[in-house]
């Protein structure tokens, strides 16, 4: 192996960079399929062309090129930096906070980020040299939280920890979709949910993944048509609702995975009925990766993964597992019963006004249940009420007048929790994973006034 590649300490047992046979399909798309052997050759060719550094912000849009870049960076002993967004300002901030770093993509972005390096061309790559491996303790990626409560928090991920969590995700896929499923994902690979399901599952789980990132319903349907059965769709509630409302027919789906936001029971049931599939909602975080799952159409509680321990503590829940470097504190209030658990809302979402309690999540659920509401959210604004509590606000996508929406909400919500103002908007300011950053919500509220 080239001297440019990372060397493994002889005291550590190496873990393979790639699982499964070299002849298996690793990626597919409109330009055909790529087997694992060809993929490794391209990874090694790309690794030889990377600059000397410690960190690389992996900005590749094409999922296959992201896979190549991710493994090439790791093979060089560098760390993939995965910011919560790819906006130039966010990328520049991450680069500034990490010494000896550069940004990497398959093509020059419209607004070129600092210290940009184009992913080396690998079309003429020679055959792979051996089957590369990484040290278990090697940190291969750092995922960042969204920074909604401060600066984005870095979360280092070792190859061993990724391997342990991926084994559990792979077992879940095999249970519902078989060992040779092909994955189509609408989420970006830079997001930890996308990393786990559309990067690590193909690398270590033996599954194949679509090379692109379909967004609109017609693109999703086209990508699924390029996949061979059994098919798995990895998506979010926002994309799944749009897909259902499009009325498009899809090829048979063995499994649908959803995460990044709560999946309404009604949506899960409608998806299962419309497409004759099973819908599984995953629960996890950037800090923990996936730690549990449920079939939302049929059950309220989640099943914790083997080895995961959940311990309720003041203001949240402590999560631990053998592959964690240390226990992780989540803001989610979780009620544990044996190996099952139920979410009771995030501590930051819990409200107490005039001696009464509610949660932003439950208020949003009630808003979405109103007839004619296509999308909506209840959140706390910037202004304080006379008691010093941030006022509740709501943004709603609906054709119904605001007064009608507020009247409908008044029928199922205590008056002290009615959002004022409640504003209609054309669309909620969701990011590429369907989440609603607080800054974007406040900007949308000001713009709708």
C-alpha positions in Angstrom: 0.0 0.0 0.0 1.2 3.5 -0.8 3.2 5.3 1.9 0.6 8.1 1.5 -2.0 5.9 3.1 -2.6 5.8 6.9 -0.7 3.1 8.7 -2.2 0.9 11.4 -0.7 0.4 14.8 0.4 -3.2 15.1 -1.2 -3.4 18.5 -4.7 -2.8 17.1 -6.6 -5.3 15.2 -7.5 -3.7 11.8 -11.2 -3.4 10.8 -11.9 -3.6 7.0 -12.9 -0.4 5.2 -15.4 -2.4 3.2 -17.6 -5.3 4.2 -19.0 -8.0 1.9 -17.5 -9.5 -1.3 -15.6 -7.4 -3.9 -18.0 -8.5 -6.6 -21.1 -7.1 -5.0 -22.9 -4.0 -6.3 -22.0 -1.1 -4.0 -23.7 1.8 -5.9 -26.1 2.2 -8.8 -27.8 4.9 -10.8 -28.7 6.2 -14.2 -25.1 5.5 -15.5 -25.1 1.9 -14.3 -23.7 0.1 -11.3 -20.3 0.0 -9.6 -19.0 -3.1 -7.8 -17.0 -3.0 -4.6 -13.7 -3.9 -6.4 -14.0 -0.9 -8.7 -15.0 1.3 -5.8 -11.9 0.4 -3.8 -9.7 1.2 -6.8 -11.3 4.7 -7.1 -10.9 5.3 -3.4 -7.2 4.5 -3.5 -6.6 6.6 -6.5 -8.5 9.5 -4.9 -6.5 9.1 -1.7 -3.2 9.5 -3.5 -4.3 12.8 -4.9 -5.5 14.4 -1.6 -3.4 17.2 0.0 -1.5 16.7 3.3 -3.9 17.8 6.1 -5.6 16.7 9.2 -9.3 17.5 8.3 -11.4 17.7 5.2 -14.9 19.2 5.0 -16.6 16.7 2.7 -19.1 18.7 0.5 -19.7 16.2 -2.3 -23.2 16.3 -3.6 -23.2 13.1 -5.6 -23.6 10.3 -3.1 -21.2 7.9 -4.8 -18.5 10.6 -5.0 -19.1 11.4 -1.3 -18.5 7.7 -0.6 -15.2 7.8 -2.5 -14.1 11.0 -0.8 -15.2 9.8 2.6 -13.1 6.6 2.3 -10.2 8.3 0.6 -9.9 10.9 3.4 -10.1 8.1 6.1 -7.5 6.0 4.2 -5.1 9.0 4.3 -5.6 9.2 8.1 -7.5 12.4 7.9 -10.9 13.2 9.4 -14.1 14.0 7.5 -15.8 17.1 8.9 -19.6 17.0 8.4 -21.1 20.5 9.2 -24.8 20.7 9.8 -25.2 22.8 6.6 -23.2 23.4 3.5 -23.8 27.2 3.4 -20.4 29.0 2.7 -20.6 30.8 6.1 -21.0 27.5 8.0 -18.2 25.8 6.0 -15.9 28.7 6.6 -16.6 28.6 10.4 -15.8 24.9 10.5 -12.6 25.3 8.6 -11.5 28.2 10.9 -12.0 26.0 14.0 -10.0 23.1 12.7 -6.3 23.5 11.9 -4.8 22.0 8.8 -8.1 21.6 7.1 -9.5 22.0 3.5 -12.8 21.7 1.8 -13.5 18.9 -0.8 -16.1 18.4 -3.5 -16.4 16.7 -6.8 -16.8 20.1 -8.6 -16.2 23.8 -7.7 -19.3 25.1 -5.9 -20.9 28.4 -7.1 -19.4 30.1 -4.1 -16.0 28.5 -3.6 -15.3 27.9 0.1 -11.9 28.5 1.6 -9.0 26.2 0.9 -11.0 24.3 -1.7 -9.7 21.1 -3.2 -11.4 19.3 -6.1 -11.8 15.5 -5.6 -9.2 13.9 -7.8 -10.5 12.3 -11.0 -10.6 8.5 -10.6 -12.0 7.3 -13.9 -8.7 5.8 -14.9 -8.0 4.2 -11.6 -6.0 1.0 -11.7 -7.1 -2.2 -9.9 -7.3 -1.9 -6.1 -4.2 -2.9 -4.1 -5.4 -5.3 -1.5 -8.4 -4.7 0.8 -7.7 -1.6 3.0 -8.4 -1.5 6.7 -8.5 1.1 9.4 -7.5 1.0 13.1 -10.6 0.6 15.3 -9.9 3.8 17.3 -9.2 5.9 14.2 -11.5 8.9 14.2 -12.9 9.0 10.7 -15.6 11.7 11.0 -16.8 14.6 13.2 -20.5 15.3 13.0 -21.8 18.7 14.2 -25.1 19.5 15.8 -27.2 22.3 14.4 -26.0 24.7 17.0 -29.6 25.8 17.9 -28.6 26.3 21.5 -25.1 27.8 20.8 -22.1 26.9 18.7 -22.4 23.6 16.8 -21.0 20.8 19.0 -18.4 18.4 17.4 -19.1 14.7 17.8 -16.0 12.5 16.9 -16.8 9.1 15.5 -14.3 6.3 15.4 -14.3 3.5 12.9 -15.1 0.9 15.6 -18.1 2.9 16.9 -19.4 3.3 13.4 -19.0 -0.4 12.8 -20.9 -1.3 16.0 -23.9 0.9 15.3 -23.9 0.0 11.6 -24.2 -3.7 12.6 -27.4 -3.0 14.4 -28.8 -0.9 11.6 -27.9 -3.6 9.1 -29.6 -6.3 11.2 -32.8 -4.2 11.2 -32.7 -3.8 7.4 -32.1 -7.6 6.9 -35.1 -8.3 9.2 -37.5 -6.2 7.1 -36.0 -6.1 3.6 -33.5 -9.0 3.3 -29.7 -9.1 2.9 -29.5 -7.7 -0.6 -31.7 -4.6 -0.4 -30.9 -1.6 -2.6 -31.2 1.8 -0.9 -32.6 5.1 -2.3 -32.0 8.1 0.1 -33.4 11.6 0.0 -31.2 12.9 2.9 -27.7 14.3 2.4 -24.8 12.0 3.4 -23.3 14.8 5.5 -26.2 14.5 8.0 -25.6 11.7 10.6 -28.9 10.0 9.6 -27.8 10.0 5.9 -24.3 8.9 6.9 -25.6 5.9 8.8 -28.1 4.8 6.2 -26.7 5.7 2.9 -22.9 5.6 3.5 -22.1 3.1 6.3 -24.8 0.6 5.4 -23.4 0.3 1.8 -19.8 0.2 3.1 -20.2 -2.2 6.0 -23.6 -3.8 5.7 -23.4 -5.2 2.2 -26.2 -3.1 0.7 -26.2 -1.1 -2.5 -27.1 2.6 -2.6 -28.4 5.0 -5.3 -25.6 7.4 -6.4 -27.8 10.5 -6.5 -29.9 12.4 -4.0 -33.5 12.6 -5.3 -35.5 15.4 -3.8 -38.9 15.9 -5.6 -41.4 13.1 -5.8 -40.8 12.4 -9.5 -37.1 12.1 -8.8 -37.7 9.7 -5.9 -39.9 7.5 -8.1 -37.3 7.5 -10.9 -34.5 6.5 -8.5 -36.6 3.7 -7.1 -37.3 2.5 -10.6 -33.5 2.2 -11.1 -33.2 0.0 -8.0 -33.6 -3.7 -7.9 -35.9 -5.4 -5.4 -36.0 -5.4 -2.5 -36.0 -1.6 -2.3 -35.6 0.5 0.8 -36.5 4.2 0.8 -34.6 6.4 3.4 -36.4 9.7 3.8 -38.0 12.2 6.2 -41.6 13.0 7.1 -41.5 16.1 4.8 -40.4 14.2 1.8 -42.7 11.2 2.6 -45.8 13.5 2.9 -45.0 15.1 -0.5 -44.5 11.7 -2.1 -47.8 10.5 -0.8 -49.7 13.6 -1.9 -48.1 13.5 -5.4 -50.3 10.4 -6.2 -47.3 8.8 -8.1 -47.1 5.1 -8.4 -43.9 3.5 -7.1 -42.3 0.1 -7.7 -42.7 -2.3 -4.8 -41.1 -1.0 -1.6 -39.9 -3.5 1.0 -39.2 -0.9 3.7 -39.4 2.9 4.3 -37.1 4.5 7.0 -37.9 7.8 8.5 -36.1 10.2 10.9 -35.0 13.8 11.6 -38.5 14.8 12.8 -41.5 13.1 14.4 -43.5 10.9 12.0 -47.2 11.4 12.5 -49.1 8.1 13.0 -51.6 9.1 10.3 -48.9 9.6 7.8 -47.2 6.3 8.6 -50.5 4.4 8.3 -51.3 6.2 5.0 -47.8 5.3 3.6 -48.2 1.6 4.5 -51.6 1.4 3.0 -50.8 3.3 -0.2 -47.5 1.6 -1.0 -48.0 -1.8 0.6 -44.9 -1.5 2.7 -43.5 -1.3 6.2 -42.6 2.1 7.7 -40.0 2.2 10.4 -39.2 5.3 12.4 -35.6 5.5 13.7 -34.6 7.4 16.9 -31.2 8.8 17.4 -29.0 11.9 17.3 -25.8 13.2 16.0 -24.3 12.4 19.4 -25.5 8.8 19.7 -26.3 7.6 16.1 -29.5 5.4 15.9 -30.4 3.8 19.3 -33.9 2.6 18.7 -36.8 2.1 16.3 -40.6 1.6 16.1 -43.2 0.7 13.5 -45.1 4.0 14.0 -48.3 2.8 12.3 -48.8 0.1 14.9 -47.0 1.1 18.1 -46.3 4.1 20.3 -43.1 2.9 22.0 -39.6 2.4 20.5 -37.5 -0.7 20.8 -34.0 0.1 22.1 -31.1 -1.5 20.2 -29.2 -4.3 22.0 -26.5 -2.8 24.3 -28.1 0.6 24.5 -28.9 1.8 28.1 -31.3 4.7 28.7 -31.3 6.4 32.1 -33.7 9.3 32.8 -32.0 12.2 34.5 -33.0 15.8 35.4 -33.6 17.7 32.2 -33.2 14.8 29.8 -31.9 11.3 29.4 -28.4 9.7 29.7 -27.6 7.2 26.9 -24.8 4.7 27.1 -23.6 1.8 25.0 -20.4 -0.3 24.9 -19.2 1.5 21.8 -19.6 5.0 23.2 -16.4 6.7 24.5 -18.6 8.1 27.3 -22.3 8.4 28.2 -24.3 11.0 26.2 -26.8 13.4 27.7 -29.8 14.1 25.5 -32.4 16.8 26.1 -35.2 14.3 25.3 -37.4 13.2 28.2 -37.7 9.5 27.8 -39.9 7.0 29.7 -38.2 3.6 29.9 -40.0 0.3 30.3 -37.6 -2.7 30.0 -36.1 -2.6 26.5 -38.8 -0.3 25.2 -39.1 3.5 25.6 -41.4 6.4 24.9 -40.6 10.0 24.0 -42.2 12.6 26.3 -40.7 15.6 24.5 -37.5 17.6 24.7 -36.8 19.4 28.0 -36.3 22.6 26.0 -39.8 22.1 24.5 -41.7 21.7 27.8 -43.8 24.7 28.7 -45.3 25.8 32.0 -47.7 28.8 31.8 -50.1 29.8 34.6 -49.4 26.5 36.4 -50.3 24.5 33.3 -48.0 22.3 31.3 -47.7 21.4 27.6 -45.0 20.8 25.0 -44.2 22.4 21.7 -44.2 19.0 20.1 -47.8 18.2 21.2 -49.0 21.7 20.3 -47.5 21.3 16.8 -49.2 17.8 16.5 -52.6 19.3 17.3 -52.0 22.1 14.8 -51.1 19.6 12.0 -54.3 17.6 12.8 -56.5 20.6 11.8 -58.4 20.0 8.5 -56.7 21.9 5.7 -53.3 22.4 7.4 -50.6 21.1 5.0 -47.7 22.0 7.3 -47.1 24.0 10.5 -45.1 24.5 13.6 -45.6 26.0 17.1 -42.5 27.6 18.6 -41.5 30.3 21.1 -40.8 33.7 19.6 -38.5 36.5 20.8 -41.0 38.7 22.7 -41.9 38.0 26.4 -45.3 38.0 27.9 -46.1 39.9 31.2 -45.0 36.8 33.2 -41.6 36.8 31.5 -42.3 33.7 29.3 -41.5 33.8 25.6 -44.7 34.1 23.6 -45.9 31.2 21.6 -46.0 31.7 17.8 -47.1 29.5 14.9 -46.4 29.4 11.2 -49.0 27.5 9.1 -49.2 26.4 5.5 -52.9 26.4 4.7 -55.6 28.0 2.5 -57.9 28.6 5.5 -57.9 32.1 7.0 -55.8 32.6 10.1 -58.9 33.3 12.3 -60.4 30.0 11.3 -57.2 28.1 12.1 -56.9 29.8 15.5 -60.6 29.0 16.3 -60.0 25.3 15.3 -56.9 25.2 17.5 -58.9 26.8 20.4 -61.1 23.7 20.5 -58.3 21.3 21.4 -55.7 23.6 23.2 -55.9 25.4 26.5 -56.3 29.1 25.9 -53.0 29.9 27.7 -51.1 27.9 25.0 -52.8 29.4 21.9 -50.0 30.9 19.6 -50.2 34.6 19.1 -49.4 35.4 16.4 -50.4 32.6 14.1 -49.3 33.4 10.6 -49.9 31.8 7.3 -46.9 31.3 5.0 -46.3 29.7 1.6 -43.9 27.2 3.0 -42.0 26.5 6.2 -38.2 27.3 6.2 -37.1 23.7 6.4 -33.5 22.8 5.7 -32.3 20.0 3.5 -33.2 17.3 6.2 -36.6 18.8 6.9 -35.7 20.5 10.2 -36.7 24.0 11.2 -33.8 26.1 12.5 -34.9 28.6 15.0 -33.3 31.5 13.3 -35.1 30.6 10.1 -38.4 30.4 11.9 -38.0 33.9 13.5 -37.0 35.3 10.1 -40.1 33.8 8.5 -42.3 35.1 11.2 -40.9 38.6 10.8 -41.3 38.3 7.0 -45.0 37.2 7.2 -46.0 40.2 9.4 
